């Protein structure tokens, strides 16, 4: 059964006070004079030039945290499964367009991400469709594969996009009502992890490494509950990161290497999630709270 939106957006117009929508409409209808055309006359919350001033950064940070939070709550999203991975990894049918042989070889992980998202979404729908919703960065590559697999399974998925100089438009498989756009990387990262029941890392570049290490640090330091943390592609990850050297040097503890597991296939990942300590428990801790 397809996921059904849990609630409708609340209508603040039931308040005894005059609502903001009405005042915006009224302000637009006043006579045009030198005074009413002045930027100073605009309602503060309807003044885009005012809202993007440097002094308003704390307000913008709050808005970016609050908007997705409210909409996800209204949709009834209880928990997520997060997929991080490279935007440049092509689908198998497009691997001939890859700029390097390694990227072409990594195209198999596009298919694994797609299949994994399909299986996770299928299981989610069987339990009501409100838990373990696939969440990606909303862009191409591995992100597209995750949203695509969720849609093919008949479920919803979340895309947390961000405004970048050259990228990225949201991929066509993100559920439109759950396709968000961010200005602040920090707030976007919070939304990735606030509901995460699992974190799955596919091969990628600087962005993927940043997201992986920040998530691991939150778990290592106890700022976030230990959740299934899966690295797809042992050969890739052991080639670019000498994990054992970190433990040998004493810069991490040997037990920190148990915070994650390597997997190769969607089926391995599903099995790892199922036998992880605490599997099935509801998230109670939000990072930073």
QUIRA-V508932 format. One record per residue. N is the residue number from 1. SS is DSSP state (alpha for helix, beta for strand, coil for the rest). OMEGA is omega in radians with two decimals (* if undefined). BURIAL is b if it has 16 or more other C-alpha atoms within 10 Angstrom, else e. Layout:
# QUIRA-V508932
n: [N & N]
ss: [SS & SS]
omega: [OMEGA & OMEGA]
burial: [BURIAL & BURIAL]
This chain:
# QUIRA-V508932
n: [1 & 2 & 3 & 4 & 5 & 6 & 7 & 8 & 9 & 10 & 11 & 12 & 13 & 14 & 15 & 16 & 17 & 18 & 19 & 20 & 21 & 22 & 23 & 24 & 25 & 26 & 27 & 28 & 29 & 30 & 31 & 32 & 33 & 34 & 35 & 36 & 37 & 38 & 39 & 40 & 41 & 42 & 43 & 44 & 45 & 46 & 47 & 48 & 49 & 50 & 51 & 52 & 53 & 54 & 55 & 56 & 57 & 58 & 59 & 60 & 61 & 62 & 63 & 64 & 65 & 66 & 67 & 68 & 69 & 70 & 71 & 72 & 73 & 74 & 75 & 76 & 77 & 78 & 79 & 80 & 81 & 82 & 83 & 84 & 85 & 86 & 87 & 88 & 89 & 90 & 91 & 92 & 93 & 94 & 95 & 96 & 97 & 98 & 99 & 100 & 101 & 102 & 103 & 104 & 105 & 106 & 107 & 108 & 109 & 110 & 111 & 112 & 113 & 114 & 115 & 116 & 117 & 118 & 119 & 120 & 121 & 122 & 123 & 124 & 125 & 126 & 127 & 128 & 129 & 130 & 131 & 132 & 133 & 134 & 135 & 136 & 137 & 138 & 139 & 140 & 141 & 142 & 143 & 144 & 145 & 146 & 147 & 148 & 149 & 150 & 151 & 152 & 153 & 154 & 155 & 156 & 157 & 158 & 159 & 160 & 161 & 162 & 163 & 164 & 165 & 166 & 167 & 168 & 169 & 170 & 171 & 172 & 173 & 174 & 175 & 176 & 177 & 178 & 179 & 180 & 181 & 182 & 183 & 184 & 185 & 186 & 187 & 188 & 189 & 190 & 191 & 192 & 193 & 194 & 195 & 196 & 197 & 198 & 199 & 200 & 201 & 202 & 203 & 204 & 205 & 206 & 207 & 208 & 209 & 210 & 211 & 212 & 213 & 214 & 215 & 216 & 217 & 218 & 219 & 220 & 221 & 222 & 223 & 224 & 225 & 226 & 227 & 228 & 229 & 230 & 231 & 232 & 233 & 234 & 235 & 236 & 237 & 238 & 239 & 240 & 241 & 242 & 243 & 244 & 245 & 246 & 247 & 248 & 249 & 250 & 251 & 252 & 253 & 254 & 255 & 256 & 257 & 258 & 259 & 260 & 261 & 262 & 263 & 264 & 265 & 266 & 267 & 268 & 269 & 270 & 271 & 272 & 273 & 274 & 275 & 276 & 277 & 278 & 279 & 280 & 281 & 282 & 283 & 284 & 285 & 286 & 287 & 288 & 289]
ss: [coil & coil & coil & coil & coil & coil & coil & coil & coil & coil & coil & alpha & alpha & alpha & coil & coil & coil & coil & coil & alpha & alpha & alpha & alpha & alpha & alpha & alpha & alpha & alpha & coil & coil & coil & coil & coil & coil & coil & coil & coil & coil & alpha & alpha & alpha & coil & coil & alpha & alpha & alpha & coil & alpha & alpha & alpha & alpha & coil & coil & alpha & alpha & alpha & alpha & alpha & alpha & alpha & alpha & alpha & alpha & alpha & alpha & alpha & alpha & alpha & alpha & alpha & alpha & alpha & alpha & alpha & alpha & coil & coil & coil & coil & beta & beta & beta & beta & beta & coil & coil & coil & coil & coil & coil & coil & alpha & alpha & alpha & alpha & alpha & alpha & coil & coil & coil & alpha & alpha & alpha & alpha & alpha & alpha & coil & alpha & alpha & alpha & alpha & alpha & alpha & alpha & alpha & alpha & alpha & alpha & alpha & alpha & alpha & alpha & alpha & alpha & alpha & alpha & coil & coil & coil & coil & coil & coil & beta & beta & beta & beta & coil & coil & coil & coil & coil & alpha & alpha & alpha & alpha & alpha & alpha & alpha & alpha & alpha & alpha & alpha & coil & coil & coil & coil & beta & beta & beta & beta & beta & beta & coil & coil & coil & coil & coil & coil & coil & coil & coil & coil & coil & coil & coil & alpha & alpha & alpha & beta & beta & beta & beta & coil & coil & alpha & alpha & alpha & alpha & alpha & alpha & alpha & alpha & alpha & coil & coil & beta & beta & beta & beta & beta & beta & coil & coil & coil & coil & alpha & alpha & alpha & alpha & alpha & alpha & alpha & alpha & alpha & alpha & alpha & alpha & alpha & alpha & alpha & coil & coil & coil & coil & coil & coil & coil & beta & beta & beta & beta & beta & coil & alpha & alpha & alpha & alpha & alpha & alpha & alpha & coil & coil & alpha & alpha & alpha & alpha & alpha & alpha & alpha & coil & coil & coil & coil & alpha & alpha & alpha & alpha & alpha & coil & coil & beta & beta & beta & coil & coil & alpha & alpha & alpha & alpha & alpha & alpha & alpha & alpha & alpha & alpha & coil & coil & coil & coil & coil & coil & coil & coil & coil & coil & coil & coil & coil & coil]
omega: [-3.11 & 3.09 & 3.08 & 3.10 & -3.00 & -3.09 & 3.02 & 3.12 & -3.11 & 3.13 & -3.11 & -3.10 & 3.05 & 3.11 & 3.09 & -3.13 & 3.08 & -3.02 & -3.05 & -3.14 & -3.11 & -3.14 & 3.07 & 3.13 & -3.13 & -3.13 & 3.13 & -3.05 & -3.12 & 3.10 & -3.14 & 3.12 & 3.10 & -3.13 & -3.07 & 3.09 & -3.12 & 3.09 & -3.13 & -3.07 & -3.08 & 2.99 & -3.03 & -3.08 & 3.10 & -3.08 & -3.07 & -3.14 & 3.09 & -3.06 & -3.12 & 3.05 & -3.13 & -3.09 & -3.12 & -3.12 & 3.12 & 3.11 & 3.14 & 3.07 & 3.14 & 3.14 & 3.14 & 3.06 & -2.99 & -3.05 & 3.11 & 3.13 & -3.12 & -3.09 & 3.09 & 3.08 & -3.12 & 3.08 & 3.13 & 3.13 & -3.10 & -3.12 & -3.07 & 2.92 & -2.98 & 3.06 & 2.99 & 3.10 & -2.99 & 3.08 & -3.04 & -3.13 & -3.06 & 2.99 & -3.14 & -3.12 & -3.13 & -3.04 & 3.10 & 3.12 & -3.12 & -3.08 & 3.09 & 3.10 & 3.14 & 3.10 & 3.11 & 3.13 & -3.12 & -3.13 & 3.12 & -3.14 & 2.96 & -3.11 & 3.11 & 3.11 & 3.12 & -3.13 & 3.12 & 3.13 & 3.10 & -3.10 & 3.12 & -3.11 & 3.10 & 3.12 & 3.12 & -3.14 & 3.13 & 3.14 & 3.06 & 3.03 & -3.14 & -3.11 & 3.09 & 3.10 & -3.13 & 3.14 & 3.11 & 3.04 & 3.01 & -3.07 & -3.11 & 3.06 & -3.13 & 3.13 & 3.09 & -3.12 & 3.13 & 3.11 & -3.13 & 3.13 & 3.13 & -3.14 & 3.14 & 3.10 & 3.12 & -3.11 & 3.11 & 3.00 & -3.06 & 3.03 & 3.14 & -3.09 & 3.08 & -3.13 & 3.13 & -3.09 & -3.05 & 3.08 & -0.07 & 3.00 & 3.12 & 3.09 & -2.99 & -3.05 & 3.09 & 3.03 & -3.03 & -3.13 & -3.10 & 3.12 & -3.04 & 3.13 & -3.04 & 2.96 & -3.05 & 3.10 & -3.05 & -3.13 & 3.08 & 3.13 & 3.09 & -3.12 & 3.04 & -2.94 & -3.04 & -3.12 & -2.96 & 2.99 & 3.10 & 3.09 & -3.06 & -3.03 & 3.06 & 3.12 & -3.12 & -3.06 & -3.06 & -3.10 & 3.13 & 3.12 & 3.12 & -3.12 & 3.14 & -3.06 & 3.10 & 3.12 & 3.11 & 3.14 & 3.11 & 3.12 & -3.13 & -3.07 & 3.11 & 3.11 & -3.14 & 3.10 & 3.09 & 3.13 & 3.05 & -3.09 & -2.93 & 3.09 & 3.12 & 3.06 & -3.11 & -3.09 & -3.14 & -3.03 & 3.12 & 3.09 & -3.06 & 3.13 & 3.08 & -3.06 & -3.11 & 3.14 & 3.10 & 3.13 & 3.14 & -3.13 & -3.11 & 3.13 & 2.90 & 3.10 & 3.11 & -3.13 & 3.07 & 3.12 & 3.09 & -3.13 & -3.11 & 3.07 & 3.04 & 3.03 & -3.14 & -3.02 & 3.09 & -3.13 & 3.08 & -3.13 & 3.12 & 3.13 & 3.13 & 3.10 & -3.07 & -3.09 & 3.09 & 3.12 & -3.12 & -3.13 & 3.12 & 3.11 & 3.10 & 3.09 & 3.10 & -3.06 & 3.07 & -3.12 & 3.06 & -3.12 & *]
burial: [e & e & e & e & e & e & e & e & e & e & e & e & e & e & e & e & e & e & e & e & e & e & e & e & e & e & e & e & e & e & e & e & e & e & e & e & e & e & e & e & e & b & e & e & e & e & e & e & e & b & e & e & e & e & e & e & e & e & e & b & e & e & e & b & b & e & e & b & e & e & b & b & e & e & b & b & b & b & b & b & b & b & b & b & b & b & b & b & b & b & b & b & e & e & b & e & e & b & e & e & e & e & b & b & e & b & b & b & b & b & b & b & b & b & b & b & b & b & b & b & b & b & e & b & b & e & e & e & b & b & b & b & b & b & b & b & b & b & b & b & b & b & b & b & b & b & b & b & b & b & b & b & b & e & b & b & b & b & b & b & b & b & e & e & e & e & e & e & e & b & b & e & b & b & b & e & e & b & b & b & b & b & e & e & e & e & b & b & e & e & b & b & b & b & b & b & b & b & b & b & b & b & b & b & e & e & e & b & b & e & b & b & e & e & b & b & e & b & b & b & e & e & e & b & b & b & b & b & b & b & b & b & b & e & e & e & b & e & e & e & e & e & e & e & e & e & e & e & e & e & e & e & e & e & e & e & e & e & e & b & e & b & b & b & b & b & e & e & b & b & e & b & b & e & e & e & e & e & e & e & e & e & b & e & e & e & b & e & e]
